[in-house]
Amino acid sequence: MPRFESEKLQETLLDLLRSNERERQLRDENAAILAGISAMAGANNKRQVFNSLLSVLRKYIGFENAIVLTREDESSPLLELVSTCPVFQSSVWDVSSTFIRCMNGESIVLFSPSRVEEFSMRSTEQMMYCQSALLTGVKVSTGDALLIFIHSDKGQFTPHCRRVLDRFRPLLERAIIDIDYRERLQSLVAARTQELTYSQQRFKDFANTVGDWFWEIDTDYIFTYISAPELAGHIVDNENILDIFGDQEEVRQLLLTKLCSQEPFEDVEWQLPESEGGLWISISGTAYFNKKGKLLGYRGTAKNITSRKQRLFDLLEARKQAESANKAKSQFLAMMSHEIRTPLNGVLGLMDTLADSGLDNEQKTWLNQMDQSAQLLLTIINDILDLSRIESGNFELYHSKMRIQDSIDLVVSQLKEQAIIKNIDLTANIDDSVPEFIHGDKNRIAQIMFNLVGNAIKFTNDGAVHILAKATDGQIQVSVTDTGIGIAKEAQKNLFNPFIQADCSITRRYGGTGLGLAISQHLITKMRGEITLESELGVGSCFTMILPCLNCNTEFSKQQEEIYPASDHELNILLAEDSQTNQLVAKLMLEKRGHKVQIANNGDEAIAMYEKKPESYDIVLMDISMPVLDGLQATQILRERGYDIPIIALTANAMDSDKVLCEDAGMNDFLAKPIQVSELEMILRKYQFITQVVS
């Protein structure tokens, strides 16, 4: 019995010792927790909180490094929040089953982390620190958090370490929540601080650029603040803002009106006296109120706008000069139109008369070449005179029945002599596939071909220039091939731009403005065609003009011509023209077509002759530019006196603006000089038809 009691007593003493040990351990742990909480309470940042937690746990768990990971929602990966090892900074961890167990409150010891999915994706450098691991999770207000203890040696963590974590869970939760909160608070403060810094810098930048001078006044317009006592050299020594304007009452009243409206205002302009440089100041401002809406005063800026006013003045002056130059150009073009067209009218008119003077076939061929050359010259003159339309790319095409062969023959005949001088073979071949007649603008097509063939001859020193026309796939292709100097690939890119040639040296050697290809490209585009180029430097070039093939049959042509049917009805025509040459030309052309002509030398004579015998005339051909009384004034007088006889403008002023002036004066039609036979006959047929119907 004594022996049994002795054993019982020993067991009791042993239990007491264990109990005392547990009590001591609990006291130590509680003391450590309290010390940790106290340290965390005094921490200034998340790093100090984290270090306070680790200093407590290191007494019970042998770890080398620790990491805290967090996420905001279940679909996101875990991001490093804080760690003791630099290689884990800003690391991202995918979430799998092991991490999910921990975040649900379980503590896990990993004896071989590399076999766990979450660790298997870490880098080799990171895994050197993760030979053993201890994990536990914590719920925070914004999501999930995970605390990982790691060691570079295997087997450093035991189930005892896991039980320690469970006992220290309140401290863990407090620390991680505190770290997460401080991190978010720190991020928010940093963001707000950065925004404030940017805002301050933005205000400084605006202040440096938006105005030269800041001001503030009260409700009595007394200054309460000015940024500087000097404004653009002007000393501001007045108490009232309305007194700074001196004797400029208009500016003072304008500012007072703006202030009384209590609405934001800007650009109240004020010019300093000439004695202070005459600088211009722009004043802007707005009213400001207290929280109850009571007006406290006004504040704003004043800025030196002298340079802006000078630029505006310079722009206005430049605009006036441009308008003046444009007006001078228009006047010059109008004068040139009249001076060039007047003699050209005589040339074309006399050639028309000469055609019926009994010429033999060879002479008729010469005359035909003369006529076509004159027509081409007229086209070029029209381009020059209509410069504004060329610059804006607004050309008008005049389609009619034409033969491609005629255009090619004209170009070849005109340029043949140049080719002979350079000992170059100039040949042309028209394929049978090309229709005899097409519908197109023959003058514009001839102009394009003249540019292409002329360039080919100009830039060919030896060999040949060959023209080939053929029709294929509903298109007419006219190619101009030469054995000239060729064009480099880089130069071909800009070849169709105005004033551009393949090489600057070409301008000096060969001459030319570089406009020909640009105009040709524009014209062909208006015709819904294109120009292609194949060229090799030192070998030669081939330019191809491609046009839509608009076949023109005889029936179509006749329908166009017989809008007003041919008639032998005789017209009595009063011709008002001051040029004796043009009188002769017009009279010959009209009498040749069976009409009677009476001539007046100016507008005053025309009015007198018509009023003397108004029934003797069917139409009036009225020149515009005449001495004593011009055609516009004469027409206006006749209309004011109630005469409704058809009056056709006959003038060398052929610009669109001239046509508008003629219509406004009361004229019925417009016939430009030099007189085109087809246009003249169309006008005559029209009024033959009208006068026959009336009679």
C-alpha positions in Angstrom: 0.0 0.0 0.0 2.7 2.5 0.9 4.3 1.7 -2.4 1.1 2.3 -4.4 0.6 5.6 -2.6 4.2 6.6 -3.4 3.6 6.0 -7.1 0.4 7.9 -7.0 2.1 10.8 -5.3 4.8 10.8 -7.9 2.2 10.9 -10.7 0.4 13.7 -9.0 3.7 15.6 -8.6 4.5 15.0 -12.3 1.1 16.3 -13.4 1.6 19.3 -11.2 5.0 20.0 -12.8 3.4 19.6 -16.3 0.6 21.9 -15.2 3.1 24.5 -13.9 5.1 24.2 -17.2 1.9 24.7 -19.3 1.0 27.6 -17.1 4.4 29.1 -17.5 4.3 28.6 -21.2 0.9 30.2 -21.4 2.2 33.2 -19.4 5.2 33.5 -21.7 3.0 33.2 -24.8 0.5 35.7 -23.4 3.3 38.1 -22.5 4.7 37.7 -26.0 1.3 38.3 -27.5 0.8 41.4 -25.4 4.3 42.6 -26.2 3.7 42.0 -29.9 0.4 43.9 -29.7 2.1 46.7 -27.9 4.8 46.9 -30.4 2.4 46.8 -33.3 0.4 49.6 -31.7 3.4 51.8 -31.7 4.5 50.8 -35.3 4.5 53.6 -37.9 4.3 51.4 -41.0 3.5 48.0 -42.2 7.2 46.9 -42.1 7.4 47.7 -38.3 4.1 45.8 -37.7 5.5 42.8 -39.6 8.8 42.8 -37.8 7.0 43.0 -34.4 5.0 39.9 -35.3 8.1 38.0 -36.5 10.1 38.9 -33.4 7.4 37.2 -31.3 7.1 34.1 -33.4 10.8 33.6 -33.8 10.9 32.5 -30.1 8.7 29.5 -31.0 9.3 28.8 -34.7 12.6 28.4 -36.4 12.1 30.2 -39.8 14.5 32.2 -42.0 12.1 34.3 -43.9 8.4 35.1 -44.0 5.9 36.4 -46.7 2.4 37.8 -46.5 0.3 37.4 -49.6 -3.2 39.0 -50.2 -6.0 39.1 -52.8 -9.2 41.1 -53.1 -11.5 38.4 -54.6 -11.5 34.7 -55.1 -10.8 34.9 -58.8 -7.6 36.8 -58.4 -4.1 35.5 -57.7 -2.2 36.3 -54.5 0.1 39.3 -54.5 3.1 39.9 -52.2 2.1 42.5 -49.5 5.3 42.3 -47.4 8.3 40.0 -47.1 11.7 39.7 -45.5 13.4 38.4 -48.6 14.0 40.7 -51.6 13.6 37.9 -54.2 9.9 37.6 -53.3 9.1 41.3 -53.6 6.2 42.0 -56.1 5.8 38.3 -56.7 2.5 36.8 -57.9 1.2 33.4 -56.7 -1.5 31.3 -58.4 -4.0 29.8 -56.0 -4.6 26.0 -55.8 -6.0 23.5 -53.3 -3.2 23.9 -50.7 -3.6 27.7 -50.5 -7.4 27.4 -50.4 -7.1 25.1 -47.3 -4.9 27.6 -45.6 -7.2 30.5 -46.4 -10.1 28.5 -44.9 -8.3 28.5 -41.5 -6.0 25.5 -41.7 -2.3 25.5 -40.8 -0.1 23.3 -43.0 3.5 22.1 -42.8 5.2 21.4 -46.1 8.2 19.1 -45.9 8.8 19.2 -49.7 7.2 22.4 -51.1 8.5 21.8 -54.6 5.9 19.0 -54.9 3.0 21.4 -54.2 1.5 23.0 -57.2 1.7 26.6 -55.8 5.4 26.3 -55.3 6.2 24.3 -58.4 5.8 27.4 -60.5 8.3 29.5 -58.5 11.7 30.3 -59.9 14.9 28.4 -59.1 16.2 31.3 -57.1 13.1 31.6 -55.0 12.9 27.8 -54.4 16.4 27.9 -52.9 14.7 29.7 -49.9 11.7 27.3 -49.9 13.1 23.8 -48.9 10.5 23.7 -46.1 7.5 25.8 -45.4 4.8 26.6 -42.8 1.5 28.1 -44.1 -1.6 29.6 -42.5 -4.4 31.8 -43.7 -6.4 34.8 -42.4 -9.5 36.5 -43.5 -9.2 40.2 -43.9 -11.9 42.8 -44.6 -11.0 43.2 -48.2 -10.3 39.6 -49.1 -7.9 36.8 -48.2 -4.4 36.8 -46.7 -1.8 34.1 -46.5 1.3 34.0 -44.1 4.2 31.7 -45.3 7.2 30.9 -43.2 10.1 29.4 -45.2 13.5 27.9 -44.6 16.4 26.9 -46.9 16.9 23.5 -45.1 14.5 20.6 -45.2 12.5 19.4 -42.2 12.7 22.7 -40.3 9.0 22.8 -39.4 7.1 20.2 -37.3 3.5 19.7 -36.2 4.5 21.6 -33.0 5.1 24.7 -35.2 1.6 24.3 -36.6 0.1 24.2 -33.1 2.1 27.3 -32.2 0.5 29.1 -35.1 -3.0 28.0 -34.0 -2.3 29.4 -30.4 -1.0 32.6 -31.9 -3.8 33.0 -34.4 -5.3 36.1 -32.7 -2.0 37.9 -32.9 -1.5 36.7 -36.5 -5.0 38.0 -37.5 -4.4 41.3 -35.7 -1.0 41.8 -37.4 -2.0 40.8 -40.9 -5.2 42.9 -40.8 -3.1 45.8 -39.5 -0.5 45.3 -42.2 -3.3 45.1 -44.9 -5.0 48.2 -43.5 -1.8 50.2 -43.3 -0.8 49.2 -46.9 -4.1 50.4 -48.2 -4.0 53.5 -46.2 -0.5 54.2 -47.3 -1.4 53.6 -50.9 -4.4 55.9 -50.5 -2.3 58.6 -48.9 0.4 58.3 -51.5 -2.2 58.5 -54.3 -3.8 61.6 -52.7 -0.4 63.1 -52.1 0.6 62.6 -55.7 -2.7 64.1 -56.9 -2.2 67.1 -54.6 1.4 67.5 -55.9 0.2 67.3 -59.5 -2.6 69.7 -58.7 -0.2 72.1 -57.2 2.2 71.8 -60.1 -0.7 72.2 -62.5 -1.9 75.3 -60.8 1.7 76.7 -60.8 2.0 75.9 -64.5 -1.4 77.5 -65.3 -0.5 80.5 -63.2 2.7 80.9 -65.1 1.0 80.7 -68.5 -2.6 81.9 -68.2 -1.9 85.4 -67.0 0.9 87.9 -66.2 -0.9 89.4 -63.3 -3.4 88.1 -60.6 -5.9 90.4 -58.9 -8.7 90.2 -56.3 -11.1 92.9 -55.3 -14.0 93.2 -52.8 -17.6 94.2 -53.5 -16.6 97.9 -53.6 -14.0 97.1 -56.3 -11.1 97.8 -53.9 -8.0 95.7 -54.4 -7.5 93.0 -51.7 -4.7 91.3 -53.5 -2.4 91.8 -56.5 0.3 89.5 -57.5 2.7 92.3 -58.4 2.6 96.1 -58.2 3.6 96.3 -61.9 1.5 95.2 -64.9 3.5 95.1 -68.2 5.5 98.1 -67.0 2.5 100.0 -65.8 2.6 100.8 -62.1 -0.7 99.9 -60.3 -0.9 102.3 -57.4 -4.7 102.7 -57.4 -6.9 101.3 -54.7 -9.9 100.8 -57.0 -9.6 98.6 -60.1 -11.8 101.0 -62.0 -9.3 103.8 -61.5 -6.4 102.1 -63.3 -7.7 102.9 -66.8 -7.0 106.7 -66.6 -9.2 108.6 -69.0 -10.4 105.5 -70.9 -14.0 105.7 -69.8 -15.2 103.2 -72.4 -13.0 100.4 -70.9 -14.0 101.4 -67.3 -17.7 101.2 -68.1 -17.3 97.9 -69.9 -15.5 96.3 -66.9 -18.1 97.7 -64.5 -20.9 96.2 -66.6 -19.1 92.8 -66.5 -18.6 93.0 -62.7 -22.2 94.0 -62.0 -23.4 90.9 -64.0 -21.6 88.7 -61.5 -20.9 86.3 -64.4 -17.5 85.1 -65.5 -15.9 87.3 -68.2 -12.8 87.4 -70.3 -10.9 89.5 -72.8 -11.8 93.0 -71.6 -9.1 94.7 -73.7 -7.3 97.8 -72.5 -4.4 99.6 -74.3 -1.8 101.4 -72.2 -1.0 105.0 -73.1 1.6 105.4 -75.9 4.0 106.9 -73.2 4.1 103.5 -71.6 4.6 101.6 -74.8 1.0 101.3 -76.0 0.8 97.7 -74.9 -2.5 95.8 -74.9 -3.8 94.1 -71.8 -6.6 91.5 -71.6 -8.5 91.3 -68.2 -10.5 88.3 -67.2 -12.3 87.4 -64.0 -15.2 85.9 -62.1 -17.2 86.6 -58.9 -16.7 84.5 -55.8 -19.1 83.8 -53.0 -19.2 82.3 -49.4 -20.9 79.0 -48.5 -24.3 80.8 -48.1 -24.0 82.4 -51.6 -23.2 85.9 -50.5 -21.0 87.8 -52.9 -17.5 88.4 -51.4 -15.8 90.0 -54.4 -14.1 89.2 -57.7 -10.8 87.7 -58.7 -9.1 87.1 -62.0 -6.0 87.7 -64.2 -4.6 90.3 -66.6 -2.4 89.3 -69.5 -0.2 91.1 -71.9 -1.7 90.4 -75.3 0.3 92.8 -77.4 2.0 90.0 -79.4 -1.4 88.5 -80.1 -2.8 91.8 -81.2 0.2 92.3 -83.4 -0.2 88.9 -85.0 -3.9 89.7 -85.6 -2.9 93.0 -87.2 -0.3 91.3 -89.3 -2.8 88.7 -90.5 -5.3 91.4 -91.4 -2.7 93.2 -93.3 -1.6 90.0 -95.0 -5.2 89.3 -95.9 -5.6 92.8 -97.4 -2.4 92.3 -99.4 -3.5 88.9 -100.6 -6.9 90.2 -101.6 -5.3 93.1 -103.4 -2.9 90.7 -105.2 -5.7 88.4 -106.1 -7.7 91.4 -107.5 -4.6 92.5 -109.4 -4.2 89.0 -110.8 -7.8 88.8 -111.9 -7.5 92.2 -113.6 -4.3 91.1 -115.3 -5.9 87.9 -116.4 -8.9 89.7 -117.7 -6.7 92.2 -119.6 -4.6 89.3 -121.0 -7.7 87.5 -122.0 -8.9 90.4 -124.0 -5.5 91.3 -125.5 -4.6 87.7 -126.6 -8.1 86.6 -127.7 -8.7 89.6 -129.8 -5.9 88.9 -132.4 -6.5 85.2 -132.1 -10.1 85.8 -133.0 -8.9 87.4 -136.2 -6.6 84.5 -137.0 -9.3 81.8 -136.5 -12.0 83.8 -138.3 -9.9 84.4 -141.3 -8.8 80.8 -141.5 -12.5 79.8 -141.5 -13.0 82.2 -144.4 -9.9 81.0 -146.1 -11.0 77.4 -146.0 -13.7 78.2 -148.6 -11.5 80.2 -150.9 -10.7 77.3 -153.4 -7.6 75.8 -151.8 -6.1 72.6 -153.1 -5.7 69.5 -150.9 -2.2 70.3 -149.7 -3.2 73.8 -148.8 -6.2 72.5 -147.0 -3.9 70.2 -145.0 -1.7 73.1 -144.1 -4.8 75.2 -143.1 -6.1 72.3 -141.0 -2.8 72.1 -139.1 -2.9 75.8 -138.6 -6.4 75.6 -137.2 -5.6 72.7 -134.9 -2.5 74.5 -133.7 -4.5 77.6 -133.0 -7.1 75.5 -131.1 -4.3 74.0 -129.0 -3.0 77.5 -128.3 -6.4 78.6 -127.3 -6.7 75.7 -124.8 -3.4 76.7 -123.2 -4.5 80.3 -123.0 -7.7 79.1 -121.3 -5.7 77.2 -118.7 -3.6 80.3 -118.0 -6.6 82.6 -117.8 -8.5 80.2 -115.6 -5.6 79.9 -113.1 -7.7 79.9 -110.0 -9.6 76.8 -111.3 -6.3 75.0 -112.1 -5.0 75.7 -108.6 -8.2 74.4 -107.0 -8.2 71.4 -109.3 -11.6 72.4 -110.7 -11.5 71.8 -114.5 -14.4 71.6 -116.8 -14.3 69.0 -119.6 -16.0 69.6 -122.9 -16.8 66.2 -124.5 -17.6 65.9 -128.2 -17.2 63.5 -131.0 -13.5 63.1 -131.8 -10.8 60.9 -133.3 -7.8 59.7 -131.4 -5.9 59.6 -134.6 -6.5 63.3 -135.2 -5.0 64.1 -131.8 -2.0 61.9 -132.4 -1.4 63.3 -135.9 -1.6 66.8 -134.5 1.0 66.1 -131.8 3.3 64.3 -134.2 3.1 67.0 -136.8 3.8 69.7 -134.2 6.8 67.9 -132.6 8.2 66.3 -135.7 10.6 69.1 -136.3 12.0 68.9 -132.8 12.6 65.2 -133.3 14.4 65.8 -136.6 16.7 68.4 -135.1 17.8 65.9 -132.4 18.0 63.0 -135.0 15.3 61.0 -133.2 12.8 58.8 -134.9 9.3 59.9 -134.0 6.7 57.3 -135.1 3.1 56.5 -134.3 0.9 53.4 -134.7 -2.8 53.1 -134.2 -4.1 49.6 -133.7 -7.3 48.5 -135.5 -8.9 47.9 -132.2 -9.2 51.7 -131.6 -12.7 52.9 -132.7 -12.7 55.6 -135.3 -14.8 58.0 -133.1 -15.0 58.3 -129.4 -16.7 60.7 -127.0 -14.1 62.9 -125.2 -12.4 66.3 -124.8 -10.1 66.4 -127.8 -8.2 69.5 -126.8 -7.5 68.1 -123.3 -6.4 64.8 -124.7 -4.2 66.5 -127.2 -2.7 68.6 -124.4 -1.8 65.5 -122.4 -0.2 63.8 -125.4 1.6 67.0 -126.2 3.1 66.9 -122.7 4.0 63.2 -122.8 5.5 63.2 -126.3 7.2 66.6 -125.8 8.9 65.3 -122.6 10.0 62.1 -124.4 11.7 64.1 -127.1 13.2 66.5 -124.6 14.8 63.8 -122.5 15.9 61.5 -125.4 19.3 62.2 -127.0 19.6 59.2 -129.2 17.2 56.5 -130.5 13.4 56.9 -131.0 10.1 57.9 -129.5 7.2 55.7 -130.4 3.5 56.3 -129.9 1.1 53.3 -129.8 -2.7 53.5 -129.4 -4.8 50.4 -128.8 -8.1 49.5 -127.2 -8.5 46.7 -124.7 -11.0 45.8 -122.0 -13.2 48.8 -122.7 -10.2 51.2 -122.4 -8.0 53.1 -124.9 -4.3 53.0 -124.1 -1.9 55.4 -125.6 1.7 54.7 -124.7 4.7 56.9 -125.4 7.9 54.9 -125.3 11.4 56.5 -125.5 15.0 55.5 -125.3 15.9 58.5 -123.2 17.7 59.0 -119.9 15.1 57.1 -117.8 13.9 57.9 -114.3 15.2 56.6 -111.0 12.7 54.6 -108.8 12.9 57.2 -106.0 12.3 60.1 -108.4 9.2 58.4 -109.8 7.3 58.8 -106.5 7.1 62.6 -106.8 7.2 63.0 -110.6 3.5 63.9 -110.9 3.7 66.6 -108.2 3.7 70.3 -109.3 7.1 71.9 -110.0 8.9 68.5 -109.5 11.3 67.0 -112.0 13.3 63.8 -111.7 16.6 65.7 -111.0 17.3 69.3 -110.2 20.1 69.2 -112.8 17.5 68.5 -115.5 16.0 71.9 -114.9 19.3 73.5 -115.8 20.0 71.2 -118.7 16.6 70.7 -120.3 14.5 73.6 -118.9 10.8 73.4 -118.1 8.7 74.2 -115.0 7.7 70.7 -114.0 4.0 71.5 -114.3 3.3 69.4 -117.5 2.9 66.0 -115.8 1.0 67.4 -112.8 -1.5 69.1 -115.1 -1.7 65.9 -117.3 -2.3 63.7 -114.2 -5.1 66.1 -113.1 -6.7 66.1 -116.5 -6.6 62.3 -116.9 -8.1 61.9 -113.4 -11.0 64.1 -114.4 -11.5 61.9 -117.4 -11.7 58.9 -115.1 -8.5 57.5 -116.5 -4.9 57.2 -115.3 -1.3 57.6 -116.4 1.1 54.8 -115.7 4.9 54.8 -115.8 7.6 52.2 -116.4 11.1 53.5 -116.5 14.7 52.3 -116.0 17.5 54.7 -115.5 19.8 54.9 -118.5 17.4 52.7 -120.6 14.3 54.8 -121.2 10.7 55.4 -120.1 7.1 54.4 -121.1 4.2 56.6 -120.1 0.8 55.2 -120.8 -2.4 57.2 -120.9 -5.4 55.1 -120.1 -8.9 56.4 -121.0 -12.4 54.8 -120.8 -13.5 54.0 -124.3 -16.7 55.9 -124.8 -17.7 54.9 -128.3 -19.4 57.7 -130.2 -21.7 56.7 -133.1 -23.0 59.0 -135.8 -26.6 59.0 -134.5 -25.5 60.4 -131.1 -23.5 63.1 -132.8 -26.4 64.2 -134.9 -28.8 64.2 -131.9 -26.4 66.5 -130.1 -26.1 68.9 -133.1 -29.8 69.1 -133.9 -31.2 70.4 -130.6 -32.1 73.3 -132.9 -32.5 72.0 -136.5 -30.6 73.4 -139.4 -32.3 76.3 -141.1 -31.8 78.7 -144.0 -33.8 81.4 -142.2 -32.0 84.7 -142.7 -31.2 86.7 -139.5 -30.8 90.5 -139.4 -27.9 91.0 -137.0 -26.7 94.2 -135.3 -23.0 93.7 -134.5 -21.5 96.1 -131.9 -17.7 95.8 -132.1 -15.0 98.4 -131.9 -12.1 96.4 -133.5 -12.1 96.7 -137.3 -10.4 93.3 -137.6 -13.0 91.6 -135.5 -15.8 93.5 -137.4 -14.3 92.1 -140.7 -14.0 88.6 -139.2 -17.5 88.5 -137.7 -19.2 90.0 -140.8 -17.5 87.4 -143.1 -18.4 84.5 -140.8 -22.0 85.7 -140.5 -22.6 86.6 -144.2 -21.0 83.3 -145.2 -23.9 81.6 -143.4 -26.5 83.7 -145.1 -27.2 86.5 -142.6 -27.3 90.3 -142.9 -25.1 92.3 -140.7 -25.1 96.0 -139.6 -22.1 97.3 -137.6 -22.0 99.7 -134.7 -18.6 100.9 -133.4 -19.6 101.2 -129.7 -22.5 100.7 -127.4 -23.9 104.2 -127.9 -24.1 103.7 -131.7 -25.7 100.3 -131.2 -28.5 101.9 -129.0 -29.1 104.6 -131.6 -29.2 102.3 -134.5 -31.6 99.9 -132.8 -33.9 102.5 -131.5 -34.1 104.1 -135.0 -35.4 100.8 -136.5 -36.0 98.2 -133.8 -38.0 96.1 -136.2 -35.0 95.7 -138.5 -33.0 93.5 -136.2 -33.5 89.9 -134.9 -30.5 89.7 -132.6 -27.6 91.8 -131.3 -24.1 90.6 -131.0 -22.6 92.9 -128.3 -18.9 93.2 -127.5 -18.2 94.0 -123.9 -15.1 96.2 -124.0 -15.8 99.2 -126.2 -15.1 103.0 -126.1 -17.8 105.6 -125.4 -20.2 103.0 -124.0 -19.4 99.4 -123.2 -21.6 96.4 -124.0 -22.8 95.9 -120.4 -24.0 99.5 -120.0 -25.6 99.4 -123.5 -27.5 96.2 -122.6 -28.7 97.6 -119.3 -30.0 100.8 -121.1 -31.8 98.7 -123.7 -33.4 96.6 -121.0 -34.4 99.6 -118.9 -36.1 101.0 -122.0 -38.2 97.9 -122.4 -36.5 96.3 -125.3 -36.4 92.5 -125.2 -34.4 91.7 -128.3 -32.0 88.8 -127.8 -28.5 90.1 -127.0 -25.5 87.8 -127.2 -22.3 88.8 -125.5 -19.4 88.7 -128.0 -16.2 89.2 -126.0 -12.6 88.2 -125.4 -13.3 88.4 -121.6 -14.0 84.7 -121.2 -13.7 84.1 -117.5 -16.7 82.7 -115.5 -17.0 86.0 -113.6 -17.5 87.7 -117.0 -20.4 85.4 -117.9 -22.1 86.3 -114.6 -21.7 90.0 -115.3 -23.3 89.5 -118.7 -26.2 87.6 -117.3 -26.8 90.2 -114.6 -26.8 93.0 -117.3 -29.6 91.2 -119.1 -27.8 89.4 -121.9 -29.3 86.2 -123.2 -26.2 84.2 -124.3 -22.4 84.3 -124.3 -20.1 83.8 -127.2 -16.4 83.9 -126.4 -13.6 85.1 -128.6 -12.0 83.7 -130.6 -15.2 82.6 -132.1 -15.5 78.9 -132.5 -17.5 77.9 -135.6 -19.4 75.2 -133.8 -20.4 77.6 -131.0 -21.4 80.3 -133.5 -23.5 77.9 -135.5 -25.2 76.6 -132.4 -26.2 80.2 -131.3 -27.4 81.1 -134.8 -29.5 78.0 -135.1 -31.1 78.7 -131.8 -32.2 82.2 -132.7 -33.1 81.2 -136.3 -35.5 78.7 -134.7 -36.8 81.3 -132.1 -37.4 84.0 -134.7 -39.1 81.6 -137.1 -41.5 80.5 -134.3 -42.3 84.1 -133.3 -42.9 85.2 -136.9 
